[in-house]
Amino acid sequence: MHRHKIELVTTADIVEFVNIATSETGSVKLVDDTGFCVNGKSLLGAMATVEWSSLYCVSENDIYSKISKFCVS
């Protein structure tokens, strides 16, 4: 599993991220620091994450090159 800290700030960010996640064959999850997670391929789930204090993308495949614009250190 690959884990990257990300930020999805605008609705356009969320839509773009979900489009990338949907194109992947493996699982993509959005997870917070407490372990709560939603399906990263779900637009509604991704929209709910804007209220989270921390956000990580956990994916079965390495998708860093596709989501690097959302990654933060």
PDB file with one MODEL, atoms N, CA, C and O in Angstrom:
MODEL        1
ATOM      1  N   MET A   1       0.837  -1.178   0.000  1.00  0.00           N
ATOM      2  CA  MET A   1       0.000   0.000   0.000  1.00  0.00           C
ATOM      3  C   MET A   1       0.882   1.242   0.000  1.00  0.00           C
ATOM      4  O   MET A   1       1.949   1.262   0.613  1.00  0.00           O
ATOM      5  N   HIS A   2       0.423   2.268  -0.692  1.00  0.00           N
ATOM      6  CA  HIS A   2       1.140   3.536  -0.807  1.00  0.00           C
ATOM      7  C   HIS A   2       0.318   4.607  -0.099  1.00  0.00           C
ATOM      8  O   HIS A   2      -0.894   4.699  -0.292  1.00  0.00           O
ATOM      9  N   ARG A   3       0.987   5.417   0.725  1.00  0.00           N
ATOM     10  CA  ARG A   3       0.282   6.434   1.511  1.00  0.00           C
ATOM     11  C   ARG A   3       0.946   7.797   1.312  1.00  0.00           C
ATOM     12  O   ARG A   3       2.159   7.946   1.462  1.00  0.00           O
ATOM     13  N   HIS A   4       0.110   8.793   0.969  1.00  0.00           N
ATOM     14  CA  HIS A   4       0.608  10.145   0.738  1.00  0.00           C
ATOM     15  C   HIS A   4      -0.318  11.146   1.414  1.00  0.00           C
ATOM     16  O   HIS A   4      -1.540  11.041   1.303  1.00  0.00           O
ATOM     17  N   LYS A   5       0.258  12.113   2.112  1.00  0.00           N
ATOM     18  CA  LYS A   5      -0.533  13.191   2.711  1.00  0.00           C
ATOM     19  C   LYS A   5      -0.933  14.144   1.588  1.00  0.00           C
ATOM     20  O   LYS A   5      -0.092  14.582   0.804  1.00  0.00           O
ATOM     21  N   ILE A   6      -2.223  14.459   1.522  1.00  0.00           N
ATOM     22  CA  ILE A   6      -2.725  15.311   0.448  1.00  0.00           C
ATOM     23  C   ILE A   6      -3.634  16.405   1.000  1.00  0.00           C
ATOM     24  O   ILE A   6      -4.054  16.364   2.157  1.00  0.00           O
ATOM     25  N   GLU A   7      -3.926  17.377   0.152  1.00  0.00           N
ATOM     26  CA  GLU A   7      -4.917  18.408   0.426  1.00  0.00           C
ATOM     27  C   GLU A   7      -5.829  18.531  -0.778  1.00  0.00           C
ATOM     28  O   GLU A   7      -5.370  18.642  -1.915  1.00  0.00           O
ATOM     29  N   LEU A   8      -7.130  18.509  -0.512  1.00  0.00           N
ATOM     30  CA  LEU A   8      -8.131  18.761  -1.542  1.00  0.00           C
ATOM     31  C   LEU A   8      -8.890  19.996  -1.078  1.00  0.00           C
ATOM     32  O   LEU A   8      -9.736  19.909  -0.187  1.00  0.00           O
ATOM     33  N   VAL A   9      -8.592  21.138  -1.675  1.00  0.00           N
ATOM     34  CA  VAL A   9      -9.097  22.410  -1.175  1.00  0.00           C
ATOM     35  C   VAL A   9     -10.379  22.850  -1.880  1.00  0.00           C
ATOM     36  O   VAL A   9     -11.350  23.238  -1.231  1.00  0.00           O
ATOM     37  N   THR A  10     -10.375  22.787  -3.190  1.00  0.00           N
ATOM     38  CA  THR A  10     -11.518  23.281  -3.957  1.00  0.00           C
ATOM     39  C   THR A  10     -12.346  22.118  -4.513  1.00  0.00           C
ATOM     40  O   THR A  10     -11.914  20.966  -4.522  1.00  0.00           O
ATOM     41  N   THR A  11     -13.529  22.458  -4.967  1.00  0.00           N
ATOM     42  CA  THR A  11     -14.371  21.451  -5.613  1.00  0.00           C
ATOM     43  C   THR A  11     -13.681  20.910  -6.858  1.00  0.00           C
ATOM     44  O   THR A  11     -13.786  19.720  -7.158  1.00  0.00           O
ATOM     45  N   ALA A  12     -12.979  21.770  -7.580  1.00  0.00           N
ATOM     46  CA  ALA A  12     -12.249  21.328  -8.771  1.00  0.00           C
ATOM     47  C   ALA A  12     -11.165  20.316  -8.391  1.00  0.00           C
ATOM     48  O   ALA A  12     -10.950  19.342  -9.113  1.00  0.00           O
ATOM     49  N   ASP A  13     -10.477  20.538  -7.257  1.00  0.00           N
ATOM     50  CA  ASP A  13      -9.479  19.578  -6.765  1.00  0.00           C
ATOM     51  C   ASP A  13     -10.124  18.226  -6.513  1.00  0.00           C
ATOM     52  O   ASP A  13      -9.598  17.188  -6.915  1.00  0.00           O
ATOM     53  N   ILE A  14     -11.259  18.250  -5.850  1.00  0.00           N
ATOM     54  CA  ILE A  14     -11.959  17.008  -5.499  1.00  0.00           C
ATOM     55  C   ILE A  14     -12.374  16.257  -6.756  1.00  0.00           C
ATOM     56  O   ILE A  14     -12.156  15.050  -6.859  1.00  0.00           O
ATOM     57  N   VAL A  15     -12.967  16.960  -7.704  1.00  0.00           N
ATOM     58  CA  VAL A  15     -13.413  16.318  -8.945  1.00  0.00           C
ATOM     59  C   VAL A  15     -12.217  15.738  -9.697  1.00  0.00           C
ATOM     60  O   VAL A  15     -12.285  14.613 -10.193  1.00  0.00           O
ATOM     61  N   GLU A  16     -11.129  16.489  -9.784  1.00  0.00           N
ATOM     62  CA  GLU A  16      -9.944  15.997 -10.478  1.00  0.00           C
ATOM     63  C   GLU A  16      -9.366  14.764  -9.781  1.00  0.00           C
ATOM     64  O   GLU A  16      -9.002  13.789 -10.439  1.00  0.00           O
ATOM     65  N   PHE A  17      -9.282  14.810  -8.439  1.00  0.00           N
ATOM     66  CA  PHE A  17      -8.756  13.671  -7.697  1.00  0.00           C
ATOM     67  C   PHE A  17      -9.627  12.431  -7.919  1.00  0.00           C
ATOM     68  O   PHE A  17      -9.107  11.345  -8.178  1.00  0.00           O
ATOM     69  N   VAL A  18     -10.939  12.589  -7.820  1.00  0.00           N
ATOM     70  CA  VAL A  18     -11.849  11.446  -8.003  1.00  0.00           C
ATOM     71  C   VAL A  18     -11.728  10.883  -9.416  1.00  0.00           C
ATOM     72  O   VAL A  18     -11.780   9.667  -9.597  1.00  0.00           O
ATOM     73  N   ASN A  19     -11.569  11.733 -10.407  1.00  0.00           N
ATOM     74  CA  ASN A  19     -11.382  11.256 -11.786  1.00  0.00           C
ATOM     75  C   ASN A  19     -10.105  10.431 -11.907  1.00  0.00           C
ATOM     76  O   ASN A  19     -10.090   9.398 -12.577  1.00  0.00           O
ATOM     77  N   ILE A  20      -9.034  10.885 -11.258  1.00  0.00           N
ATOM     78  CA  ILE A  20      -7.777  10.125 -11.266  1.00  0.00           C
ATOM     79  C   ILE A  20      -7.975   8.785 -10.557  1.00  0.00           C
ATOM     80  O   ILE A  20      -7.589   7.737 -11.074  1.00  0.00           O
ATOM     81  N   ALA A  21      -8.578   8.831  -9.370  1.00  0.00           N
ATOM     82  CA  ALA A  21      -8.788   7.609  -8.584  1.00  0.00           C
ATOM     83  C   ALA A  21      -9.663   6.607  -9.333  1.00  0.00           C
ATOM     84  O   ALA A  21      -9.407   5.403  -9.306  1.00  0.00           O
ATOM     85  N   THR A  22     -10.685   7.112  -9.992  1.00  0.00           N
ATOM     86  CA  THR A  22     -11.610   6.241 -10.721  1.00  0.00           C
ATOM     87  C   THR A  22     -10.918   5.528 -11.878  1.00  0.00           C
ATOM     88  O   THR A  22     -11.288   4.410 -12.236  1.00  0.00           O
ATOM     89  N   SER A  23      -9.925   6.169 -12.453  1.00  0.00           N
ATOM     90  CA  SER A  23      -9.211   5.555 -13.576  1.00  0.00           C
ATOM     91  C   SER A  23      -8.257   4.446 -13.130  1.00  0.00           C
ATOM     92  O   SER A  23      -7.748   3.700 -13.967  1.00  0.00           O
ATOM     93  N   GLU A  24      -8.011   4.331 -11.840  1.00  0.00           N
ATOM     94  CA  GLU A  24      -7.105   3.308 -11.310  1.00  0.00           C
ATOM     95  C   GLU A  24      -7.823   1.962 -11.159  1.00  0.00           C
ATOM     96  O   GLU A  24      -9.013   1.906 -10.850  1.00  0.00           O
ATOM     97  N   THR A  25      -7.073   0.885 -11.383  1.00  0.00           N
ATOM     98  CA  THR A  25      -7.663  -0.446 -11.238  1.00  0.00           C
ATOM     99  C   THR A  25      -7.687  -0.909  -9.789  1.00  0.00           C
ATOM    100  O   THR A  25      -8.573  -1.668  -9.398  1.00  0.00           O
ATOM    101  N   GLY A  26      -6.732  -0.466  -8.994  1.00  0.00           N
ATOM    102  CA  GLY A  26      -6.666  -0.875  -7.590  1.00  0.00           C
ATOM    103  C   GLY A  26      -7.486   0.035  -6.695  1.00  0.00           C
ATOM    104  O   GLY A  26      -8.072   1.017  -7.151  1.00  0.00           O
ATOM    105  N   SER A  27      -7.517  -0.305  -5.414  1.00  0.00           N
ATOM    106  CA  SER A  27      -8.284   0.493  -4.460  1.00  0.00           C
ATOM    107  C   SER A  27      -7.581   1.808  -4.161  1.00  0.00           C
ATOM    108  O   SER A  27      -6.353   1.886  -4.135  1.00  0.00           O
ATOM    109  N   VAL A  28      -8.393   2.845  -3.935  1.00  0.00           N
ATOM    110  CA  VAL A  28      -7.910   4.165  -3.529  1.00  0.00           C
ATOM    111  C   VAL A  28      -8.809   4.612  -2.389  1.00  0.00           C
ATOM    112  O   VAL A  28     -10.028   4.687  -2.543  1.00  0.00           O
ATOM    113  N   LYS A  29      -8.204   4.910  -1.239  1.00  0.00           N
ATOM    114  CA  LYS A  29      -8.967   5.335  -0.073  1.00  0.00           C
ATOM    115  C   LYS A  29      -8.454   6.678   0.419  1.00  0.00           C
ATOM    116  O   LYS A  29      -7.279   7.008   0.263  1.00  0.00           O
ATOM    117  N   LEU A  30      -9.357   7.445   1.015  1.00  0.00           N
ATOM    118  CA  LEU A  30      -9.002   8.686   1.678  1.00  0.00           C
ATOM    119  C   LEU A  30      -9.158   8.439   3.169  1.00  0.00           C
ATOM    120  O   LEU A  30     -10.220   8.022   3.631  1.00  0.00           O
ATOM    121  N   VAL A  31      -8.083   8.704   3.923  1.00  0.00           N
ATOM    122  CA  VAL A  31      -8.022   8.323   5.333  1.00  0.00           C
ATOM    123  C   VAL A  31      -7.592   9.535   6.156  1.00  0.00           C
ATOM    124  O   VAL A  31      -6.792  10.351   5.700  1.00  0.00           O
ATOM    125  N   ASP A  32      -8.136   9.647   7.390  1.00  0.00           N
ATOM    126  CA  ASP A  32      -7.677  10.706   8.287  1.00  0.00           C
ATOM    127  C   ASP A  32      -6.766  10.118   9.359  1.00  0.00           C
ATOM    128  O   ASP A  32      -6.481   8.920   9.340  1.00  0.00           O
ATOM    129  N   ASP A  33      -6.302  10.956  10.302  1.00  0.00           N
ATOM    130  CA  ASP A  33      -5.378  10.496  11.345  1.00  0.00           C
ATOM    131  C   ASP A  33      -5.985   9.472  12.302  1.00  0.00           C
ATOM    132  O   ASP A  33      -5.254   8.707  12.930  1.00  0.00           O
ATOM    133  N   THR A  34      -7.314   9.451  12.419  1.00  0.00           N
ATOM    134  CA  THR A  34      -7.959   8.525  13.345  1.00  0.00           C
ATOM    135  C   THR A  34      -8.260   7.177  12.710  1.00  0.00           C
ATOM    136  O   THR A  34      -8.701   6.247  13.386  1.00  0.00           O
ATOM    137  N   GLY A  35      -8.017   7.074  11.396  1.00  0.00           N
ATOM    138  CA  GLY A  35      -8.277   5.818  10.702  1.00  0.00           C
ATOM    139  C   GLY A  35      -9.598   5.779   9.969  1.00  0.00           C
ATOM    140  O   GLY A  35      -9.904   4.803   9.284  1.00  0.00           O
ATOM    141  N   PHE A  36     -10.394   6.846  10.108  1.00  0.00           N
ATOM    142  CA  PHE A  36     -11.652   6.904   9.367  1.00  0.00           C
ATOM    143  C   PHE A  36     -11.328   6.990   7.888  1.00  0.00           C
ATOM    144  O   PHE A  36     -10.426   7.731   7.497  1.00  0.00           O
ATOM    145  N   CYS A  37     -12.045   6.246   7.057  1.00  0.00           N
ATOM    146  CA  CYS A  37     -11.742   6.281   5.628  1.00  0.00           C
ATOM    147  C   CYS A  37     -12.997   6.242   4.778  1.00  0.00           C
ATOM    148  O   CYS A  37     -14.048   5.748   5.188  1.00  0.00           O
ATOM    149  N   VAL A  38     -12.846   6.782   3.580  1.00  0.00           N
ATOM    150  CA  VAL A  38     -13.898   6.744   2.570  1.00  0.00           C
ATOM    151  C   VAL A  38     -13.272   6.288   1.255  1.00  0.00           C
ATOM    152  O   VAL A  38     -12.055   6.349   1.079  1.00  0.00           O
ATOM    153  N   ASN A  39     -14.098   5.843   0.361  1.00  0.00           N
ATOM    154  CA  ASN A  39     -13.641   5.411  -0.958  1.00  0.00           C
ATOM    155  C   ASN A  39     -13.164   6.629  -1.744  1.00  0.00           C
ATOM    156  O   ASN A  39     -13.926   7.576  -1.938  1.00  0.00           O
ATOM    157  N   GLY A  40     -11.927   6.613  -2.193  1.00  0.00           N
ATOM    158  CA  GLY A  40     -11.374   7.720  -2.959  1.00  0.00           C
ATOM    159  C   GLY A  40     -11.972   7.855  -4.346  1.00  0.00           C
ATOM    160  O   GLY A  40     -11.733   8.851  -5.029  1.00  0.00           O
ATOM    161  N   LYS A  41     -12.742   6.871  -4.771  1.00  0.00           N
ATOM    162  CA  LYS A  41     -13.395   6.921  -6.075  1.00  0.00           C
ATOM    163  C   LYS A  41     -14.814   7.478  -5.970  1.00  0.00           C
ATOM    164  O   LYS A  41     -15.532   7.568  -6.966  1.00  0.00           O
ATOM    165  N   SER A  42     -15.206   7.848  -4.759  1.00  0.00           N
ATOM    166  CA  SER A  42     -16.542   8.370  -4.508  1.00  0.00           C
ATOM    167  C   SER A  42     -16.507   9.887  -4.406  1.00  0.00           C
ATOM    168  O   SER A  42     -15.819  10.438  -3.547  1.00  0.00           O
ATOM    169  N   LEU A  43     -17.241  10.559  -5.273  1.00  0.00           N
ATOM    170  CA  LEU A  43     -17.290  12.016  -5.242  1.00  0.00           C
ATOM    171  C   LEU A  43     -17.876  12.510  -3.917  1.00  0.00           C
ATOM    172  O   LEU A  43     -17.348  13.446  -3.316  1.00  0.00           O
ATOM    173  N   LEU A  44     -18.942  11.899  -3.470  1.00  0.00           N
ATOM    174  CA  LEU A  44     -19.563  12.300  -2.211  1.00  0.00           C
ATOM    175  C   LEU A  44     -18.622  12.061  -1.030  1.00  0.00           C
ATOM    176  O   LEU A  44     -18.519  12.903  -0.138  1.00  0.00           O
ATOM    177  N   GLY A  45     -17.936  10.916  -1.023  1.00  0.00           N
ATOM    178  CA  GLY A  45     -16.979  10.622   0.036  1.00  0.00           C
ATOM    179  C   GLY A  45     -15.845  11.617   0.061  1.00  0.00           C
ATOM    180  O   GLY A  45     -15.461  12.095   1.128  1.00  0.00           O
ATOM    181  N   ALA A  46     -15.300  11.937  -1.112  1.00  0.00           N
ATOM    182  CA  ALA A  46     -14.196  12.894  -1.194  1.00  0.00           C
ATOM    183  C   ALA A  46     -14.641  14.278  -0.759  1.00  0.00           C
ATOM    184  O   ALA A  46     -13.858  15.007  -0.149  1.00  0.00           O
ATOM    185  N   MET A  47     -15.861  14.655  -1.050  1.00  0.00           N
ATOM    186  CA  MET A  47     -16.360  15.959  -0.642  1.00  0.00           C
ATOM    187  C   MET A  47     -16.470  16.061   0.877  1.00  0.00           C
ATOM    188  O   MET A  47     -16.302  17.142   1.441  1.00  0.00           O
ATOM    189  N   ALA A  48     -16.747  14.956   1.532  1.00  0.00           N
ATOM    190  CA  ALA A  48     -16.859  14.955   2.991  1.00  0.00           C
ATOM    191  C   ALA A  48     -15.517  15.203   3.675  1.00  0.00           C
ATOM    192  O   ALA A  48     -15.481  15.615   4.834  1.00  0.00           O
ATOM    193  N   THR A  49     -14.427  14.960   2.974  1.00  0.00           N
ATOM    194  CA  THR A  49     -13.100  15.079   3.593  1.00  0.00           C
ATOM    195  C   THR A  49     -12.638  16.514   3.780  1.00  0.00           C
ATOM    196  O   THR A  49     -11.643  16.743   4.468  1.00  0.00           O
ATOM    197  N   VAL A  50     -13.320  17.489   3.194  1.00  0.00           N
ATOM    198  CA  VAL A  50     -12.878  18.884   3.337  1.00  0.00           C
ATOM    199  C   VAL A  50     -12.946  19.350   4.783  1.00  0.00           C
ATOM    200  O   VAL A  50     -12.291  20.328   5.143  1.00  0.00           O
ATOM    201  N   GLU A  51     -13.713  18.683   5.607  1.00  0.00           N
ATOM    202  CA  GLU A  51     -13.833  19.034   7.022  1.00  0.00           C
ATOM    203  C   GLU A  51     -12.778  18.351   7.885  1.00  0.00           C
ATOM    204  O   GLU A  51     -12.651  18.676   9.066  1.00  0.00           O
ATOM    205  N   TRP A  52     -12.023  17.417   7.327  1.00  0.00           N
ATOM    206  CA  TRP A  52     -11.028  16.672   8.098  1.00  0.00           C
ATOM    207  C   TRP A  52      -9.793  17.536   8.329  1.00  0.00           C
ATOM    208  O   TRP A  52      -9.426  18.349   7.481  1.00  0.00           O
ATOM    209  N   SER A  53      -9.157  17.352   9.481  1.00  0.00           N
ATOM    210  CA  SER A  53      -7.954  18.129   9.778  1.00  0.00           C
ATOM    211  C   SER A  53      -6.718  17.564   9.079  1.00  0.00           C
ATOM    212  O   SER A  53      -5.744  18.285   8.866  1.00  0.00           O
ATOM    213  N   SER A  54      -6.750  16.303   8.728  1.00  0.00           N
ATOM    214  CA  SER A  54      -5.646  15.689   7.993  1.00  0.00           C
ATOM    215  C   SER A  54      -6.228  14.716   6.975  1.00  0.00           C
ATOM    216  O   SER A  54      -7.293  14.137   7.190  1.00  0.00           O
ATOM    217  N   LEU A  55      -5.515  14.546   5.867  1.00  0.00           N
ATOM    218  CA  LEU A  55      -6.030  13.706   4.793  1.00  0.00           C
ATOM    219  C   LEU A  55      -4.879  12.973   4.121  1.00  0.00           C
ATOM    220  O   LEU A  55      -3.871  13.575   3.749  1.00  0.00           O
ATOM    221  N   TYR A  56      -5.047  11.669   3.971  1.00  0.00           N
ATOM    222  CA  TYR A  56      -4.054  10.829   3.315  1.00  0.00           C
ATOM    223  C   TYR A  56      -4.724  10.036   2.213  1.00  0.00           C
ATOM    224  O   TYR A  56      -5.869   9.605   2.351  1.00  0.00           O
ATOM    225  N   CYS A  57      -4.012   9.847   1.131  1.00  0.00           N
ATOM    226  CA  CYS A  57      -4.449   8.960   0.067  1.00  0.00           C
ATOM    227  C   CYS A  57      -3.707   7.646   0.258  1.00  0.00           C
ATOM    228  O   CYS A  57      -2.477   7.617   0.279  1.00  0.00           O
ATOM    229  N   VAL A  58      -4.450   6.572   0.395  1.00  0.00           N
ATOM    230  CA  VAL A  58      -3.871   5.235   0.527  1.00  0.00           C
ATOM    231  C   VAL A  58      -4.324   4.446  -0.693  1.00  0.00           C
ATOM    232  O   VAL A  58      -5.520   4.259  -0.918  1.00  0.00           O
ATOM    233  N   SER A  59      -3.355   3.985  -1.476  1.00  0.00           N
ATOM    234  CA  SER A  59      -3.699   3.300  -2.715  1.00  0.00           C
ATOM    235  C   SER A  59      -2.967   1.972  -2.837  1.00  0.00           C
ATOM    236  O   SER A  59      -1.862   1.792  -2.326  1.00  0.00           O
ATOM    237  N   GLU A  60      -3.608   1.066  -3.518  1.00  0.00           N
ATOM    238  CA  GLU A  60      -3.040  -0.255  -3.770  1.00  0.00           C
ATOM    239  C   GLU A  60      -1.835  -0.143  -4.707  1.00  0.00           C
ATOM    240  O   GLU A  60      -0.816  -0.807  -4.515  1.00  0.00           O
ATOM    241  N   ASN A  61      -1.973   0.707  -5.720  1.00  0.00           N
ATOM    242  CA  ASN A  61      -0.902   0.927  -6.693  1.00  0.00           C
ATOM    243  C   ASN A  61      -0.236   2.269  -6.418  1.00  0.00           C
ATOM    244  O   ASN A  61      -0.821   3.132  -5.765  1.00  0.00           O
ATOM    245  N   ASP A  62       0.974   2.445  -6.909  1.00  0.00           N
ATOM    246  CA  ASP A  62       1.674   3.710  -6.742  1.00  0.00           C
ATOM    247  C   ASP A  62       1.113   4.727  -7.735  1.00  0.00           C
ATOM    248  O   ASP A  62       1.374   4.644  -8.935  1.00  0.00           O
ATOM    249  N   ILE A  63       0.342   5.686  -7.224  1.00  0.00           N
ATOM    250  CA  ILE A  63      -0.259   6.698  -8.097  1.00  0.00           C
ATOM    251  C   ILE A  63       0.320   8.090  -7.816  1.00  0.00           C
ATOM    252  O   ILE A  63      -0.266   9.100  -8.207  1.00  0.00           O
ATOM    253  N   TYR A  64       1.458   8.137  -7.146  1.00  0.00           N
ATOM    254  CA  TYR A  64       2.044   9.422  -6.770  1.00  0.00           C
ATOM    255  C   TYR A  64       2.204  10.371  -7.959  1.00  0.00           C
ATOM    256  O   TYR A  64       1.882  11.554  -7.847  1.00  0.00           O
ATOM    257  N   SER A  65       2.683   9.881  -9.064  1.00  0.00           N
ATOM    258  CA  SER A  65       2.916  10.765 -10.219  1.00  0.00           C
ATOM    259  C   SER A  65       1.619  11.399 -10.705  1.00  0.00           C
ATOM    260  O   SER A  65       1.647  12.489 -11.276  1.00  0.00           O
ATOM    261  N   LYS A  66       0.494  10.743 -10.492  1.00  0.00           N
ATOM    262  CA  LYS A  66      -0.790  11.264 -10.945  1.00  0.00           C
ATOM    263  C   LYS A  66      -1.407  12.232  -9.936  1.00  0.00           C
ATOM    264  O   LYS A  66      -2.171  13.118 -10.319  1.00  0.00           O
ATOM    265  N   ILE A  67      -1.081  12.070  -8.640  1.00  0.00           N
ATOM    266  CA  ILE A  67      -1.704  12.912  -7.608  1.00  0.00           C
ATOM    267  C   ILE A  67      -0.712  13.863  -6.960  1.00  0.00           C
ATOM    268  O   ILE A  67      -1.044  14.497  -5.959  1.00  0.00           O
ATOM    269  N   SER A  68       0.494  13.981  -7.499  1.00  0.00           N
ATOM    270  CA  SER A  68       1.553  14.776  -6.845  1.00  0.00           C
ATOM    271  C   SER A  68       1.148  16.227  -6.615  1.00  0.00           C
ATOM    272  O   SER A  68       1.614  16.834  -5.651  1.00  0.00           O
ATOM    273  N   LYS A  69       0.306  16.801  -7.452  1.00  0.00           N
ATOM    274  CA  LYS A  69      -0.109  18.190  -7.262  1.00  0.00           C
ATOM    275  C   LYS A  69      -0.935  18.386  -5.991  1.00  0.00           C
ATOM    276  O   LYS A  69      -1.065  19.507  -5.501  1.00  0.00           O
ATOM    277  N   PHE A  70      -1.496  17.288  -5.453  1.00  0.00           N
ATOM    278  CA  PHE A  70      -2.283  17.373  -4.226  1.00  0.00           C
ATOM    279  C   PHE A  70      -1.462  17.020  -2.986  1.00  0.00           C
ATOM    280  O   PHE A  70      -1.929  17.207  -1.862  1.00  0.00           O
ATOM    281  N   CYS A  71      -0.254  16.516  -3.178  1.00  0.00           N
ATOM    282  CA  CYS A  71       0.581  16.051  -2.069  1.00  0.00           C
ATOM    283  C   CYS A  71       1.220  17.227  -1.332  1.00  0.00           C
ATOM    284  O   CYS A  71       1.636  18.214  -1.939  1.00  0.00           O
ATOM    285  N   VAL A  72       1.286  17.091  -0.005  1.00  0.00           N
ATOM    286  CA  VAL A  72       1.917  18.087   0.859  1.00  0.00           C
ATOM    287  C   VAL A  72       2.900  17.365   1.775  1.00  0.00           C
ATOM    288  O   VAL A  72       2.808  16.153   1.972  1.00  0.00           O
ATOM    289  N   SER A  73       3.833  18.116   2.326  1.00  0.00           N
ATOM    290  CA  SER A  73       4.816  17.475   3.217  1.00  0.00           C
ATOM    291  C   SER A  73       4.450  17.655   4.675  1.00  0.00           C
ATOM    292  O   SER A  73       5.167  17.179   5.555  1.00  0.00           O
TER     293      SER A  73
ENDMDL
END
